[in-house]
Amino acid sequence: MSKEIIINSTVNETRVAILENGTVSEIYIERHNKKGVAGNIYKGKVVKVLPGMQSAFVDIGLEKAAFLHVADLIAENINEDMIYQNIDEDQTENDIEESVNGKQQIPIEDIIQEGQEIVVQVAKEPIGQKGARLTTHLTLPGRYLVLMPYYNHIGVSRKIEDEEERERLRNILAELKPNNFGLIARTVSEGSSKEDLESDMDYLLRLWNKISEKMSTSNAPELLYKDLELLFRTLRDITTNDVKRIIIDNRSDYLKLKSFYREYLPNLDLEIKLYENSIPIFDYYNIEIEINRMFDRVVWLKSGGYIVIDQAEALTVIDVNTGRFVGKRNFEETILKTNLEAAKEIAYQLRLRNIGGIIIVDFIDMEREEHIEKVLQTLNQEFKKDRGKVTVVNISPLGLFEITRKRVKESLTKALSENCPYCDGKGFIKSKVTVCYDILREIRRIAPYYEKKKIFIEAHSDVVDILLNNEKDSIDEIELMFNVAIEVKANNTFHIEHYEVIPLESI
């Protein structure tokens, strides 16, 4: 599969798109005034310990205190075997912190106390109303390796499937591993020489020494290590062995990228090219269109079916429909074809939009077990292309596919948008008729207390039109029944749901 990386870099933001055979498969965006904190290492101060939740809040200098669970905590007084016994040697660099699953039963209040200084790493960005998620299982990613201080562990990315290659990498890491450090071979290390791996490890050890020195001299809260910005993470993390070319439209960043490439990745077979066309680079490669499509709730399939994507804070629901597709054979074959096409599109959309957390997919009901199995196999096959960890956890008795995708930061659509100022993120507002009836109910509620007085109503003009035209009889009835006068005034500056009902002193 031919891959290219397209980079649009301006003074405001850096945008990176991965093209697979000319199609956008992944997009990364970093705003320069709001850079991410995932991967950063801090010396923090424990501000609150919550024994009931086995968690603590730690001040690391961000707007909100960050969250630390006992499962993500290494304590000096915990037996080493308890820390390492649950590590899966096939773990990837993306789920290191999940491998130490916190089965130790030591209460968190026996490990850390309020006011204590502690070195932590951000495992997850602040998402929604939640602060950053922390871990004390520190990891330093390089090009080929992940260095893990305080571990005695060797692992190989599970995305490297060839057993001979896995064994070769394990043997090399066993020779290279320093005392009190763990090493994990990243996916791109497949086929790498011992010299490449050793060079990467030496770089990471030098980096760790600098961090260690800063630990002993700094006061909390303090940033000890900042992960690379997106421009350089593109080379370190995103540029796999099947990427043959990077095209960037900023000359200054082009030179920085070339310099980083020559210094740290000289053996990588890669062309870095400066884009000099007058057409904006994301327009030229049709990437801007795909970014705008990410905001669409409905995604149409080639067959005429469609999927509907609805995102909540921690849950995404995807519904599959046949739409205009009626098929050519029997009904079951039509459903299967739609579901198989939807499975591929869903895996693609999760990657493209960077949707994480819990995902519930409601495929069109399938009666035959072999059809359900085909859809499951298609999903799993497509998920192998994903850089994140994706798992089909269960198929419920109702036929819902329950999926989890590792979430480190907000989805792209959430990161690039904000709540609608009119509906405040609800996605709907009351109808004009509903607001009209709300007003009539409010008048009836207060009218008995204001006999022979005037009641003044102010509302949006669309609501006022319904009141005066469609509900004139209702107003006349209230005036007659309660001996009040009702005056209605339109105000176009009002929100459609906003109105005022004000009793006046006299008619």
Backbone torsions as a table, in degrees:
resi	resn	phi	psi	omega
1	MET	NA	126.4	-179.8
2	SER	-80.1	128.0	-179.4
3	LYS	-125.1	141.4	172.8
4	GLU	-132.8	152.7	174.3
5	ILE	-116.9	125.8	-179.5
6	ILE	-109.7	127.5	-177.7
7	ILE	-120.9	124.0	173.0
8	ASN	-108.0	113.8	-174.7
9	SER	-122.2	125.0	177.2
10	THR	-130.1	-179.9	178.9
11	VAL	-68.2	-19.8	-176.1
12	ASN	-94.5	-36.7	-173.2
13	GLU	-157.8	161.3	172.8
14	THR	-119.3	129.1	179.4
15	ARG	-123.2	132.0	-176.8
16	VAL	-124.1	129.8	177.6
17	ALA	-125.4	136.3	174.9
18	ILE	-100.7	126.1	177.3
19	LEU	-105.4	127.8	173.5
20	GLU	-112.4	111.6	-175.2
21	ASN	52.0	40.9	176.3
22	GLY	84.9	-4.4	-179.0
23	THR	-105.2	135.6	179.4
24	VAL	-68.0	124.7	179.6
25	SER	-113.0	-30.2	180.0
26	GLU	-145.9	147.0	177.7
27	ILE	-134.7	135.3	177.2
28	TYR	-126.7	135.1	-178.8
29	ILE	-132.5	132.4	177.0
30	GLU	-129.7	118.0	175.7
31	ARG	-84.0	132.2	-174.2
32	HIS	-70.1	-22.3	178.1
33	ASN	-93.2	0.7	-179.9
34	LYS	-149.5	67.2	-178.3
35	LYS	-77.3	150.7	-179.7
36	GLY	-69.2	162.4	-179.2
37	VAL	-117.4	-4.7	-179.9
38	ALA	-60.0	132.6	-178.1
39	GLY	93.9	-18.0	178.6
40	ASN	-69.2	147.6	177.8
41	ILE	-112.7	131.8	-176.9
42	TYR	-127.9	153.3	160.7
43	LYS	-95.7	116.0	-176.6
44	GLY	-114.8	171.4	177.4
45	LYS	-120.7	129.7	178.9
46	VAL	-70.5	119.8	-178.0
47	VAL	-102.1	-22.2	179.2
48	LYS	-157.9	134.2	174.4
49	VAL	-111.2	129.7	-177.4
50	LEU	-115.5	91.2	-177.6
51	PRO	-58.4	-34.8	-178.7
52	GLY	-65.0	-27.0	178.8
53	MET	-105.5	-0.9	-175.7
54	GLN	50.6	46.1	-175.5
55	SER	-143.4	169.1	176.7
56	ALA	-143.7	156.3	172.3
57	PHE	-108.4	134.8	-173.3
58	VAL	-125.0	130.7	175.6
59	ASP	-84.0	114.8	177.3
60	ILE	-117.0	13.4	177.2
61	GLY	95.2	4.7	176.9
62	LEU	-89.0	174.5	-178.2
63	GLU	-61.1	-40.2	178.5
64	LYS	-113.9	146.3	174.3
65	ALA	-62.5	143.9	-177.6
66	ALA	-90.9	159.3	-171.7
67	PHE	-104.7	131.5	178.7
68	LEU	-129.3	118.8	178.0
69	HIS	-94.1	154.3	-177.7
70	VAL	-59.7	-30.3	179.5
71	ALA	-66.3	-20.8	-179.2
72	ASP	-101.0	19.6	-172.8
73	LEU	-117.5	124.9	170.6
74	ILE	-97.5	128.2	177.1
75	ALA	-119.6	143.0	-177.0
76	GLU	-61.6	-27.7	-176.9
77	ASN	-92.0	6.1	174.6
78	ILE	-88.8	133.2	179.4
79	ASN	-58.2	134.9	-176.1
80	GLU	-56.4	-37.9	-179.4
81	ASP	-61.3	-33.5	180.0
82	MET	-67.1	-28.4	-179.7
83	ILE	-78.0	-39.9	-170.4
84	TYR	-97.8	-11.8	-170.1
85	GLN	-64.0	-23.1	-175.8
86	ASN	-105.0	12.5	-179.7
87	ILE	-78.7	129.2	177.5
88	ASP	-90.3	120.9	-174.5
89	GLU	-70.0	-10.3	178.0
90	ASP	-96.0	10.0	-177.1
91	GLN	-64.3	155.0	176.6
92	THR	-95.9	171.7	177.5
93	GLU	-66.9	-16.9	-177.1
94	ASN	-82.8	-15.4	-176.6
95	ASP	-132.9	36.7	179.3
96	ILE	-60.4	-44.8	-174.9
97	GLU	-70.1	-19.1	178.9
98	GLU	-79.1	-20.5	-175.0
99	SER	-71.1	-32.3	175.7
100	VAL	-90.3	96.8	-164.0
101	ASN	-92.4	12.7	169.3
102	GLY	70.9	34.4	-179.8
103	LYS	-75.2	-12.8	178.4
104	GLN	-63.1	143.2	-171.8
105	GLN	-100.1	11.5	-179.9
106	ILE	-69.7	123.7	179.6
107	PRO	-62.0	145.2	-176.2
108	ILE	-64.0	-30.6	-179.2
109	GLU	-70.1	-14.8	175.2
110	ASP	-89.1	-5.6	-176.4
111	ILE	-107.1	-45.1	-179.8
112	ILE	-132.0	155.8	179.8
113	GLN	-129.2	157.9	177.5
114	GLU	-60.6	137.8	-178.4
115	GLY	91.8	-12.3	-178.3
116	GLN	-73.4	142.7	174.3
117	GLU	-90.4	140.7	-173.1
118	ILE	-148.2	142.2	178.5
119	VAL	-93.0	124.8	-174.9
120	VAL	-135.8	161.7	175.5
121	GLN	-124.8	143.2	179.4
122	VAL	-79.2	116.7	179.5
123	ALA	-89.6	-33.0	179.6
124	LYS	-138.3	139.9	177.0
125	GLU	-64.4	157.9	169.3
126	PRO	-59.6	131.1	-177.3
127	ILE	-128.8	124.5	-179.4
128	GLY	61.1	-126.0	-180.0
129	GLN	-88.8	-1.9	-175.8
130	LYS	-90.8	142.6	174.5
131	GLY	-76.9	179.4	-179.9
132	ALA	-64.0	149.0	175.1
133	ARG	-97.4	131.5	-175.0
134	LEU	-110.5	162.6	171.1
135	THR	-146.7	151.7	171.5
136	THR	-100.4	2.3	174.0
137	HIS	-82.4	84.3	-171.8
138	LEU	-72.0	141.9	177.0
139	THR	-139.0	140.4	176.0
140	LEU	-120.7	110.6	-179.4
141	PRO	-84.0	135.7	169.9
142	GLY	-111.2	-163.4	178.6
143	ARG	-69.9	-47.8	-174.1
144	TYR	-106.8	-23.9	-171.8
145	LEU	-128.2	160.2	166.8
146	VAL	-117.5	124.5	179.2
147	LEU	-95.1	132.2	-177.9
148	MET	-123.2	98.7	176.3
149	PRO	-61.0	145.8	176.1
150	TYR	75.6	6.1	177.8
151	TYR	-108.1	155.1	166.5
152	ASN	-123.3	78.1	-169.8
153	HIS	-148.8	143.2	175.1
154	ILE	-124.3	133.8	179.1
155	GLY	-143.0	162.2	178.1
156	VAL	-131.8	134.8	179.4
157	SER	-51.0	132.4	-178.9
158	ARG	-70.2	-9.7	177.0
159	LYS	-78.4	-10.4	170.2
160	ILE	-87.1	107.7	-169.6
161	GLU	-95.1	-22.5	-178.2
162	ASP	-69.6	119.3	-174.2
163	GLU	-65.5	-37.3	178.6
164	GLU	-63.7	-41.3	179.1
165	GLU	-67.6	-38.8	178.4
166	ARG	-61.7	-43.4	-179.4
167	GLU	-66.7	-39.7	178.2
168	ARG	-60.4	-45.4	-178.6
169	LEU	-66.2	-39.5	178.6
170	ARG	-61.1	-42.3	-179.4
171	ASN	-64.0	-40.4	178.6
172	ILE	-64.9	-44.9	-179.0
173	LEU	-64.7	-35.2	178.3
174	ALA	-62.8	-35.1	177.9
175	GLU	-73.3	-36.2	-172.8
176	LEU	-86.1	-27.3	-168.6
177	LYS	-58.8	121.4	175.9
178	PRO	-76.7	162.3	176.0
179	ASN	-64.6	144.0	178.1
180	ASN	67.3	19.2	176.3
181	PHE	-134.1	146.0	171.8
182	GLY	-108.2	157.9	179.1
183	LEU	-134.8	139.3	172.4
184	ILE	-127.0	130.9	176.7
185	ALA	-81.5	121.9	179.3
186	ARG	-75.9	167.7	-176.3
187	THR	-57.0	-39.3	-176.7
188	VAL	-73.0	-6.7	179.6
189	SER	-76.6	-8.7	179.3
190	GLU	-57.0	122.9	-179.8
191	GLY	83.9	-1.0	-178.3
192	SER	-75.0	151.5	179.6
193	SER	-81.2	164.0	177.0
194	LYS	-60.8	-36.4	-179.2
195	GLU	-64.0	-41.0	178.1
196	ASP	-62.3	-44.0	-178.8
197	LEU	-66.8	-40.1	-179.8
198	GLU	-66.3	-40.6	178.6
199	SER	-62.5	-41.8	178.6
200	ASP	-64.4	-41.5	-179.8
201	MET	-65.3	-41.6	179.4
202	ASP	-61.2	-41.6	177.6
203	TYR	-61.1	-44.7	-178.8
204	LEU	-66.6	-36.1	178.0
205	LEU	-66.3	-40.1	176.8
206	ARG	-63.2	-40.8	178.4
207	LEU	-63.1	-42.1	-179.8
208	TRP	-65.5	-37.2	178.3
209	ASN	-61.6	-39.1	177.9
210	LYS	-65.3	-41.6	179.2
211	ILE	-64.4	-42.9	-179.2
212	SER	-60.8	-41.2	178.8
213	GLU	-62.7	-40.2	-178.3
214	LYS	-70.2	-30.7	179.3
215	MET	-56.8	-43.6	-172.7
216	SER	-77.9	-16.2	-175.3
217	THR	-109.4	-10.3	-173.6
218	SER	-99.2	158.1	175.8
219	ASN	-112.2	141.8	-178.6
220	ALA	-73.6	147.2	-5.5
221	PRO	-83.8	139.3	-175.7
222	GLU	-148.9	135.7	174.2
223	LEU	-78.7	121.1	-179.4
224	LEU	-96.5	-32.8	-177.5
225	TYR	-151.2	129.1	177.4
226	LYS	-110.0	127.1	-179.9
227	ASP	-65.4	159.2	-178.6
228	LEU	-59.4	149.1	174.3
229	GLU	-71.8	165.0	-172.3
230	LEU	-54.2	-38.3	-178.3
231	LEU	-54.4	-45.8	-177.0
232	PHE	-86.8	-27.7	173.5
233	ARG	-63.5	-27.3	177.7
234	THR	-58.3	-43.8	178.2
235	LEU	-73.0	-41.7	-174.6
236	ARG	-71.9	-45.0	-169.5
237	ASP	-109.2	-36.5	-169.8
238	ILE	-92.0	-29.9	-177.1
239	THR	-79.0	96.5	177.6
240	THR	-85.6	176.3	-174.6
241	ASN	-66.6	-19.2	-179.8
242	ASP	-91.9	2.2	173.3
243	VAL	-85.8	121.7	-175.2
244	LYS	-103.3	-16.3	-174.7
245	ARG	-153.4	140.1	170.4
246	ILE	-118.2	129.7	180.0
247	ILE	-119.5	125.7	-176.4
248	ILE	-130.7	145.7	-172.4
249	ASP	-103.2	6.6	-178.7
250	ASN	-116.7	118.8	-174.0
251	ARG	-62.6	-43.2	-179.6
252	SER	-61.2	-46.5	179.4
253	ASP	-71.1	-28.9	174.7
254	TYR	-60.5	-44.2	179.2
255	LEU	-67.0	-38.9	177.1
256	LYS	-63.2	-41.3	-178.5
257	LEU	-66.5	-41.5	178.3
258	LYS	-63.3	-41.9	-179.7
259	SER	-64.3	-45.0	178.5
260	PHE	-61.6	-41.1	179.7
261	TYR	-62.5	-45.9	-178.8
262	ARG	-66.8	-36.2	-175.4
263	GLU	-78.6	-41.4	-171.2
264	TYR	-107.6	-24.3	-175.1
265	LEU	-131.8	51.1	-173.8
266	PRO	-65.9	-22.8	-177.2
267	ASN	-90.5	0.0	-178.4
268	LEU	-80.2	128.5	179.6
269	ASP	-83.1	93.7	-171.3
270	LEU	-149.3	139.0	174.3
271	GLU	-103.3	127.4	174.5
272	ILE	-111.8	120.7	-170.2
273	LYS	-123.3	140.0	176.4
274	LEU	-88.3	126.5	178.3
275	TYR	-86.3	125.1	-174.7
276	GLU	-125.9	14.7	178.6
277	ASN	-73.7	152.1	179.5
278	SER	-75.3	-22.7	177.1
279	ILE	-74.3	130.9	178.0
280	PRO	-51.6	138.1	-170.3
281	ILE	-60.9	-39.1	-179.7
282	PHE	-73.2	-24.0	173.6
283	ASP	-74.3	-41.7	-177.5
284	TYR	-60.7	-38.9	-178.5
285	TYR	-97.7	14.4	176.9
286	ASN	58.1	31.2	-179.8
287	ILE	-85.5	-35.2	-179.2
288	GLU	-58.6	-37.3	178.9
289	ILE	-61.8	-43.4	-178.5
290	GLU	-66.5	-36.1	177.9
291	ILE	-63.5	-43.0	179.1
292	ASN	-66.6	-33.7	179.2
293	ARG	-69.1	-21.1	-179.4
294	MET	-62.6	-21.1	-179.7
295	PHE	-83.7	-8.7	-179.2
296	ASP	-72.7	133.6	177.2
297	ARG	-77.8	-34.1	-179.6
298	VAL	-103.0	129.5	176.9
299	VAL	-118.6	119.6	-177.6
300	TRP	-83.4	143.5	176.1
301	LEU	-96.6	158.6	-176.8
302	LYS	-62.2	-31.1	-177.3
303	SER	-72.5	-19.1	-174.8
304	GLY	114.7	-11.8	172.6
305	GLY	-76.0	179.1	178.7
306	TYR	-156.5	160.9	173.7
307	ILE	-119.4	149.5	178.1
308	VAL	-117.5	125.7	-176.6
309	ILE	-111.9	120.4	177.1
310	ASP	-122.8	123.2	-177.7
311	GLN	-107.4	129.5	166.6
312	ALA	-106.3	-172.1	-175.1
313	GLU	-65.9	-43.3	-176.4
314	ALA	-121.9	4.7	-174.6
315	LEU	-141.3	136.6	174.5
316	THR	-121.1	131.4	179.0
317	VAL	-113.2	130.7	179.8
318	ILE	-123.4	126.3	-178.6
319	ASP	-112.2	135.9	-178.5
320	VAL	-108.2	133.8	-179.4
321	ASN	-135.0	150.8	-180.0
322	THR	-75.3	-27.0	178.0
323	GLY	58.7	-124.1	-177.6
324	ARG	-85.2	-5.1	-174.8
325	PHE	-81.6	119.5	-179.4
326	VAL	-111.6	-6.6	176.1
327	GLY	76.2	175.0	-178.6
328	LYS	-121.9	-16.6	-178.8
329	ARG	-113.2	-125.4	-179.4
330	ASN	-92.5	171.2	-174.3
331	PHE	-62.8	-41.8	-177.6
332	GLU	-64.2	-38.9	178.9
333	GLU	-67.4	-35.5	176.9
334	THR	-63.1	-45.0	179.2
335	ILE	-63.3	-44.8	-178.8
336	LEU	-61.0	-45.7	-178.6
337	LYS	-62.2	-41.6	178.8
338	THR	-63.7	-45.0	-178.3
339	ASN	-66.1	-37.9	178.8
340	LEU	-66.7	-41.7	177.9
341	GLU	-66.1	-39.6	179.0
342	ALA	-65.5	-37.6	180.0
343	ALA	-59.4	-43.0	179.0
344	LYS	-66.3	-41.8	-178.3
345	GLU	-68.5	-37.3	179.6
346	ILE	-63.8	-46.7	178.0
347	ALA	-59.7	-39.3	179.4
348	TYR	-66.6	-45.0	-178.4
349	GLN	-66.7	-36.4	177.3
350	LEU	-61.2	-41.5	178.5
351	ARG	-69.5	-48.0	-175.0
352	LEU	-63.3	-44.0	-176.9
353	ARG	-88.6	-5.5	-177.6
354	ASN	54.8	48.8	179.0
355	ILE	-83.9	125.9	179.7
356	GLY	-126.0	-177.6	-179.1
357	GLY	90.2	-145.4	-179.5
358	ILE	-92.4	130.6	178.5
359	ILE	-123.1	126.0	177.1
360	ILE	-110.7	123.4	-179.3
361	VAL	-113.4	123.7	176.9
362	ASP	-102.5	88.7	174.8
363	PHE	-70.3	162.5	174.0
364	ILE	-63.9	135.8	-174.1
365	ASP	-54.0	130.9	178.1
366	MET	-117.6	129.1	-178.1
367	GLU	-82.4	-36.3	-172.1
368	ARG	-89.8	133.7	-178.8
369	GLU	-61.4	-36.8	-178.4
370	GLU	-66.5	-28.3	177.0
371	HIS	-71.8	-41.1	176.8
372	ILE	-61.0	-42.1	-179.8
373	GLU	-64.4	-38.1	178.4
374	LYS	-63.3	-42.7	179.0
375	VAL	-64.4	-42.0	178.6
376	LEU	-62.0	-44.3	178.7
377	GLN	-62.6	-40.2	179.0
378	THR	-63.6	-43.8	178.0
379	LEU	-59.1	-51.0	-177.6
380	ASN	-61.9	-37.1	178.8
381	GLN	-66.3	-42.2	180.0
382	GLU	-70.7	-32.6	-179.5
383	PHE	-68.1	-20.1	177.9
384	LYS	-64.3	-23.2	179.4
385	LYS	-77.5	-13.1	-173.2
386	ASP	-80.4	136.3	177.1
387	ARG	-70.6	-29.3	178.4
388	GLY	-84.6	167.9	178.8
389	LYS	-86.8	116.7	-178.6
390	VAL	-121.8	133.3	-177.5
391	THR	-137.0	131.6	168.8
392	VAL	-83.9	105.4	-172.1
393	VAL	-77.7	-38.6	-172.1
394	ASN	-165.6	155.8	167.6
395	ILE	-116.0	113.3	-171.6
396	SER	-71.6	165.6	176.7
397	PRO	-58.1	-23.4	178.0
398	LEU	-85.6	1.4	179.3
399	GLY	85.1	12.4	178.3
400	LEU	-83.1	132.8	177.0
401	PHE	-88.4	119.7	179.7
402	GLU	-99.3	119.8	-172.6
403	ILE	-126.2	144.5	169.9
404	THR	-121.2	141.7	174.5
405	ARG	-131.8	128.3	-176.6
406	LYS	-56.4	130.1	-177.1
407	ARG	-118.4	118.8	177.2
408	VAL	-105.1	-28.8	-179.6
409	LYS	-145.6	174.7	180.0
410	GLU	-64.3	154.3	174.5
411	SER	-62.6	158.5	-178.3
412	LEU	-61.3	-41.2	-178.2
413	THR	-63.6	-38.0	177.7
414	LYS	-69.6	-40.0	-177.8
415	ALA	-67.7	-30.9	-176.1
416	LEU	-95.8	1.6	-176.3
417	SER	-130.6	174.0	174.1
418	GLU	-142.8	165.4	-179.4
419	ASN	-58.3	140.2	176.2
420	CYS	-58.8	126.2	-177.3
421	PRO	-67.8	-17.1	-178.1
422	TYR	-87.0	-46.7	-179.0
423	CYS	-98.8	-3.5	179.6
424	ASP	58.7	36.8	174.1
425	GLY	85.1	-2.7	-179.8
426	LYS	-69.6	-31.0	-177.6
427	GLY	90.8	0.4	178.5
428	PHE	-158.9	163.3	172.3
429	ILE	-133.4	164.6	176.3
430	LYS	-62.7	145.9	176.4
431	SER	-70.2	161.2	-178.9
432	LYS	-63.6	-36.1	178.2
433	VAL	-66.3	-40.4	178.8
434	THR	-61.8	-43.3	178.6
435	VAL	-64.1	-39.8	178.7
436	CYS	-59.1	-44.9	-179.5
437	TYR	-70.0	-32.1	174.3
438	ASP	-59.8	-41.8	-179.1
439	ILE	-65.7	-44.3	-180.0
440	LEU	-62.2	-40.0	178.0
441	ARG	-64.5	-39.8	179.9
442	GLU	-65.5	-38.7	178.2
443	ILE	-63.6	-45.9	-179.7
444	ARG	-62.6	-31.0	-178.1
445	ARG	-68.3	-39.0	-174.4
446	ILE	-101.0	-17.9	-173.8
447	ALA	-57.5	-38.9	-179.5
448	PRO	-59.5	-20.5	-177.4
449	TYR	-92.7	-3.7	-174.5
450	TYR	-131.6	46.5	179.3
451	GLU	-61.0	139.8	-179.0
452	LYS	63.0	25.2	177.1
453	LYS	-124.8	170.2	-178.6
454	LYS	-98.7	141.3	173.7
455	ILE	-115.4	120.1	-175.8
456	PHE	-99.5	130.3	-177.9
457	ILE	-121.2	130.9	175.4
458	GLU	-127.9	129.8	-176.6
459	ALA	-155.0	173.8	177.7
460	HIS	-61.6	146.4	-174.2
461	SER	-58.9	-34.5	179.3
462	ASP	-65.4	-36.1	177.3
463	VAL	-72.3	-40.9	179.3
464	VAL	-61.3	-39.0	178.3
465	ASP	-57.9	-42.9	179.9
466	ILE	-67.9	-41.1	179.1
467	LEU	-59.8	-46.9	-173.7
468	LEU	-81.2	-26.8	-177.0
469	ASN	-99.4	-53.4	-174.7
470	ASN	-86.3	-29.3	-174.1
471	GLU	-115.5	26.4	179.6
472	LYS	-62.3	-36.5	-179.9
473	ASP	-65.3	-36.8	179.0
474	SER	-65.3	-40.4	178.9
475	ILE	-66.0	-44.0	179.2
476	ASP	-60.9	-39.9	-179.2
477	GLU	-63.4	-43.1	-179.9
478	ILE	-65.6	-41.8	179.4
479	GLU	-60.6	-43.4	-177.9
480	LEU	-71.1	-42.3	-175.5
481	MET	-67.4	-39.8	-173.0
482	PHE	-110.0	3.5	177.7
483	ASN	55.6	51.7	177.4
484	VAL	-126.7	161.3	172.6
485	ALA	-109.1	135.3	-177.4
486	ILE	-116.2	124.8	177.4
487	GLU	-115.1	132.5	-176.2
488	VAL	-119.6	133.1	179.9
489	LYS	-132.1	139.3	179.4
490	ALA	-90.0	143.0	176.7
491	ASN	-142.5	105.9	-175.7
492	ASN	-72.6	-9.7	177.3
493	THR	-81.5	-10.7	179.6
494	PHE	-74.4	145.5	166.8
495	HIS	-62.7	149.4	-176.3
496	ILE	-58.3	-28.5	-178.8
497	GLU	-90.0	-10.2	-174.0
498	HIS	-91.1	137.1	174.9
499	TYR	-151.7	163.4	176.7
500	GLU	-131.6	131.5	175.2
501	VAL	-117.2	109.2	-171.5
502	ILE	-121.8	117.2	174.3
503	PRO	-76.5	134.6	179.1
504	LEU	-105.0	169.8	-171.8
505	GLU	-68.1	-41.5	-175.7
506	SER	-148.8	166.4	179.7
507	ILE	-77.1	NA	NA
